[in-house]
Amino acid sequence: MTQTLSAEVPFGASVRAIARQAWPVLISQWAGIAFGVLDTAMTGHASPDDLAAMSLSASVYITVFVGLMGVIHALIPILAQQFGGGRMGDVGAMWGQGVWLAIGLSVIGGALMLFPDAWLSMSGNVAPDVRARVASYLQALTLALPAALVFRTIYALGTAVSRPKLVMGINLIAVLFKALLNWLFIYGKLGLPAMGATGAGLSSAVVSWMSLGAGLWIVSHDKYYARFKLRVGRPDWAAQKELLRLGLPMGGSYLVEVCAFTFMALLVAREGTFVIGGHQIMSNLAALCYMMPMAIGIASASLTAQAIGAGRPMLAHRTGMAGLALGLLGAAFTACVLWTGKPLILRAYTDNAQVAAVAATLLQVIPLFHLCDAMQCINSYLLRAYKVAVVPLVLQVAALGLFGLGGGWLFGFGPARGHLDTLRTLLLPGSPVGAGSMWFMAMCGLGLSAALLHVWYRHIVRRSLAGTAAAR
């Protein structure tokens, strides 16, 4: 087995092992989120209506995609534990079942995206032109969904067996094609019609299928993956139940996290086009920053699951704590960059003065927001390494959904509108009442989620160590 599974690995070596696996995941995630950054920046320079349409429709797509992606990510701890236990044939068989699951989920997701009016009903009186562009953008992204979800099974495989550079390389190349196709489709270059936000969705569809083709070719030709005997075969209902038993609550946790941003976008739309644009910049930047703790969480969870599969609970615990320490250090560094680089960030996103003014008021809270986000992210991934997902889902629903999102609606748009203004003006001076209240309460919800998840993680670790001691 790999050196990282040695029981004698000290804490510092665990940190280094996580960092070695996390940096390709981080670059891969940054490359993936660059799709959204490119769409936001390039449609922002097309027109405010295109930016508003992209903001609303991207929120819908991300909600659907991330929720379904979370179900597929049940493959990561399952495959990692099989890999850690030396069950290579099981890895290949379970990966194939993940492909079947991704295909089935893409049908459900596509159906949800074809009815944008149901989503926009929460946004008040959206301009007809913006509404039409939202529908067109989502139709284009429906074509991307099957390829994107099946590609996530390749991502899960590479992560679980400590080979994250596979997806990193594909995603880096995909960003180049995405930028080129955005330029062609959004602005109508080389004789093509200018499609605005719809062009951004069409370019995502093309690049998603290209990435899937590259990923399937690599895993079928790389000698490293030959040991797993990767195969799709027929659907195995026992394996599907195992994936869904872990994947559904995992997908629910992912959905709770992203739904907060989705419904924030839909509610903030009531405050006008410029507030939508400013909120979108804030959301996009928060998602970009989230990639570092997410990468550390994924790396920590995969190595922790490998240690669990190999029957080394003390190493699993040490790896988890090393991941938390590394995540806290990375979050502090990111917060410093965000605080000092705000003017450059705004100029990169938009040249519209009114959109930039709104975004500037919201960005004042993002360093503290990111610290809370990072800690809740890593704790949730560590719990998934132990195949624990139901209780974390309940905790996140309470903290992020009821307290964070519900409180944001109450103080921003509900009967208590304006009652949070003292705190809002302290941390986000000059921000719109609705958007500012939503972001403040979202930050508080993340902090509560981080605390609750860490308490439960410590409980699971103690139970695991006690069970091992009793067995011995």
N, C-alpha and C positions, 0 to 999 in steps of 0.2 A: 504494500500500500504506500501511498505517498508520504513524504516526510511530515506533512501537516497532520497526519493521523498518529504520529508517534506520541505516546503518553508522556514523554519527557520534554516535549516542546515547552519552553518557558513563555511568559506573557509577551515579552518583546518579540519573540519569534512568531507568535500568533498574530500580533499586529502586522508584522511584515508579510505574513502569508495572506492575510486579508487584503492588504494593500496591493500585493501582486495580482490578486484575482480581481480586485475592485477597479483598478485603473482601466483595463479594457472594457469592463462593463460601463464605467462612467463615460468613456469616450463613445461607446456604442449608444448609450442613452442620450448623450448630448447630440449625437448625430441624428437620432430619432426625433428628439424634440426640436431639432433645427428645422424640421418640416413646418412645425407651427410657427417658429420664429420667422422663417422665410415668408410664409403666408401672411403673417401679421404685418411685417415690414413692407412687403411688396404690394399688398392690397392697400396698406395705409398710404402709400404714395400714388395709388390709383385714384381713390376718391373716398371721402368719409362714409358714403353709403356702402361701398364695397367693404370697408373695414368693419362697419356695423354688421353687415350680413355675414361676413366671415366669423366675427366674434360669436354671434348667436348660433350659427350652424355648427361651428367647431365645438361649441359647448355641448350641443346635442350629440355629435359624433363621438366626442371624447367620453361622454357619459356611457354610451352604448359600448364602445370599444373597450374601455377600461374595465367595465363590469364583466364583460365576456372574457377579456384577457385574464382577469383574476381567477376565473374558473380554470382556464388552461394552465395557469401557473401552479396549480396543484401538482403538476408534473415535477416541479423543481425539487421539493422535499422528498417526493416518492422516489424519483430516479436517483437522487443523491444518496438516500439511505440504501437503495439497492446497490449502487456503485460502491459505497463504503463497505457494504457487506460482501462484495465480490460476486454478486449475482448479475453477471454481464448479460446473459440471455434475457433475463427479466427486463433489463433496461430497454432493449430493442423492442420487445413485445409491448411494453407499456407506452413507449413513444408512439407506436402505431395506433394504439387506442386513443392517444391524445389527438392524433390527426383526425380520426373519426369524430371526436368530440368537437374539434374546431369547425369542421364542416357543418355539423348540426347547429352549432351556435351561430354561425354566420347567416343561416337562414332566418333565425329568430331576430338577429340584429338588423338585418336588411329590412325586415318587415317594420320594425320600430322606426326606422329612419325615413320611410316613405310617406309618413304622415306628419309633416312639420307643423301643421296648424295646431295639432294637439299640444305640442311643446310651446308654441308661441302664444297660446291662450293666456299664459301667465305674464306676458310681457306688455300688456296694455295695447295701445294703438300704435303698432309698428307700421311704419310707412309702407304703402303697397309695393313700391319698388324694392325696398329692403326685403320684404316678405317673399317676393318672387325670386330674388337672388338666393335667399336661404334655401328655398325648395330646390333650386337648380344645383346648388353646391352639394346638398345632401344626396341628391340623385347620383352625382358623380362619385361621392364617397361610398355609396352602396356598392359600387363596382370594386372598390378597394378592399372592402371588409373581409371577404373570404381569404384572399391572399395574405392580408395582414395577420389574421388569426392563425392560419396554418403556419406562417413563418414564426409565430410565437412558440410553436412546439419545437422548432429548431433552436430557438433562443433558450428554451427551458433545458433542452438536452445539453447544449454546450455549457450552460451555467452549472448544471448538476454534476458534470464530469470534469469540471475545472478546465474547460477549453473555451473561455469567453471571447477569444480573439477572432473566432469564426464570424460571429455576428458583427463584431466591431468593424472588420474589414468590409463586409457587405454594406453596412450602414454608412460608412464613410464614402464609399463610391456612390451610394444612392443619393447622398446629399448633393453631389455634383450634378447628377441627372435631374434632381428635383429643382435646383436653382435654374438650370438651363430651360427645363420645360415650363417652369413658372414664368420665366421671361418671355417665352414664346406664346404661352396661352393667356396670361393675364393681360399683357400689353399689346398682343396681336402683332408679333414680329414675323418677318419672312413671309408676309402675305397672308398670315392667319388672322381671323377676326379677334378683336380684343374681347375677352370673355370675363375679365375682372375676377371676382371671387370664384365663379364657376370654373375658370381656368385653373385656379389653385387646386380645386378638388379633382379635376381631371388629371392633372400632373401627378397627384398623390396616387391615383388609381394605377396609372401606368408604371410608376416606380415600385409600387407594392408588388405587382406581379413580376417585375424584373428581379426584385430581391428574393422572392420565393423561389424562382427558377434557379438563381445562383446558389441559394442555400441547399436545395435538394440535390443539385449536382455535386456540391462539395461533400456532403455527408455520405453520398453514395460512392464517391471515388477516393476519399481520404482513408488511408490504411488504418488510422487510429480508430475510426468508427466501425471498422470491420468486425472488431471483437464483440460488438453488441448485436450483430446480425439484425440490423434495423429492418423492420417489415411492418406493413400496414395490416394485411390479412383481413379477416372478417371481424365485425364488432363483437367484442366479448362483454356480455352484460355484467358479469361480475367485476371486470376491470372498470367498466363505465361507472358502476355504482361506487367503487372505491374512489375514482376521480371526482365524482359529483359529491360524495360525502365530505371530502375535504375542500373541493373546488367551489361549491356553492357558497359556503360561509366566507371563503377567501374572496370570491367575487363580490359578495355582499360588502365585505370590508373595503375593497377597492372602490365599490360603487358609492359607499357612504362618503369616502374621502373626496371623490370627484364630483358627487352630486352637490356638495356644498358650493363648489365653484360654478356648476351648471346653473343651479337655481339662483345663485347670486347674480350671474349674468342676465338671466331672464327677468329678475326683479329690478336690477339696476337699469334695464332698458327703459323703465318708466321715467327716468330722469333725463332722457334725451340722447341724441346721437353722440355728442362729444363726451358725455359721461360713459357711454358704452365703450368708446374708443379708449378712454383713460383706464377704465376697468380692465379692458382686454390686455393692455400693456402690462398692468400690474399682475394679472393672472398668468400671462405668458412668462414673465420674469420669475414669478414664484415657482412655476413648473420647471423652468430651466434650472433654478437653484436646487430644486428637489432632487435632481438627478444625482448629486453627490451622495446625500444620505441614502438614496435608493440603491445606488451602486454598492455602497458599504454594507447596507442591509442584505442585499442579495448575496454578496460574497460571504458575509458572516454566516448567513443562514445555510448556504450550500455547504460550507466547510463544517458547520455545526451538525448538519444532517448527516454528512459523511461520517463524522465521529460517532454519532448516535448509531448509525448502521453498523459501524465496526465494533460496537460495544464498549466505547470509551466515554462514559458520562462526564468524568472530570475534565477531559479535553474539550468536550462540547461546551461545558460551562465556561471554561477559560476562553475559548474562542468567542463566545457570545459577549463576554465582558470586554474583550479586546476590541470587538466591533463597536460597542457603545463608546469606548474611550476614543477610538479613531473618529467616530461620527461627531462627537462633541467638538473635537479639535477642528475638523473640517468645517463644521457649521460656524464656529467662531471666526475662522478665516473668511468664509463667504460673507458673513455679516459685515466684516470690515470693508471688504471690496464693495459691497452694495452701498454702504454709507458714504464712501468717498467718491464713488464713480457715478452718482446719480445724474449729473448734467450730461455726461457722455452717453449714458444709457438712453436718456430721453431723446437726444439728437439722433441716435441710431434707429429708434423706433418710428418717429413721425416728424414731419415738418409742418404740421398743423398746430398753431400756437394754442388754440383752445383745448385740443385734446391733450397736448403736453402739459398745460396748466393743471388739468384735472389729475393726470397721472402723477405729477410732482407732489400733489397733496397726499395721494395714497401711498406713494413709495416711502414716505417718512416712517412707516411702521414695518416695512418689510424685513429689516435685520432681525428684530425680535420675533416676528412671525416665522422667519426661517429657522431660528433656533428651536422653537417649539415644534415645528413641522419635522425637523430632522430627528428629534428624540422619539416622537411618536412613530415615525416611519421605521426606525431600526428595531425598536421593541416589537412592533407588529411582525416584522420579518423573522425575528428570532423565535417568536412563538410558533410561526408556521414551520420552522425547522423541526419542532417537536410534534408536528401534525396537530397543533392546537389552533382552532379557528373559530369555534362557535362563541366562546366567552369573549374573545377580542372583538368579534362582530357586535355583540351586545354592548360592550363598553364604548365602542366607537359610535354606535347609533346614539347612545345617551350623550356622549361628550361632543361629537362633531355635528350630529343631526339635531337633537333636541336643544342642547345648550348653545352650540355655536350658531348653526343656521337658524334655528327657531328664535334664539335671542336676537340675532341680526335682523330678522324680519320684524320682530316685536318693536325694537327700538329704531329701526330704520324706515319701516313702511307700515307697521301695525298701530294698534291703539296707544302704545307708549312712545310713538315717534317723537324724537327730540329729547326724551328723558335721559339719554346717555350723553348729551352734548358736552357736559363738563369733562368727562374722560376723553370723548372723541376729539375735542378741540385741544386737549393736552397732548395727545399722541399724534393726531392727524389734523393740525390746524389748517383751516381753509378748505377742508374736504367737503364734498356734498353730504348732506345728512344721511341719505339712504346708503350710498356706497361706503362712506366712512364708517357708519355703524356696522354694516355687514362685515367689513374687514377687521374691525376691532373685535367683534364677537367671534369671528372665525379664529383669530389668534388665541383668544381665551379658550375656545373649544379644543384647539390643538394642544395647548398646555395641559388641560385637564386630561385629555386622552393619553398624552405621554406619561403622566403620573400613574394613571390607572393601569395602563398596559405594563409598565415596569413592575408594579406591585404583583401583577398576575404572573409575569415572567419569572420573578424570584420564587413565587409559589411553585410553579411548574418545575423549576430547577431543583428546589429542595425535595419535591416529591420524586423526581427522577433519581437523585442521589440516594434517597432513603430506600427506594425500591431496589436499586442495585446492591446496596449494603445488605438488605434483608435476604436477597437472592444468594449472596455469597455466604 
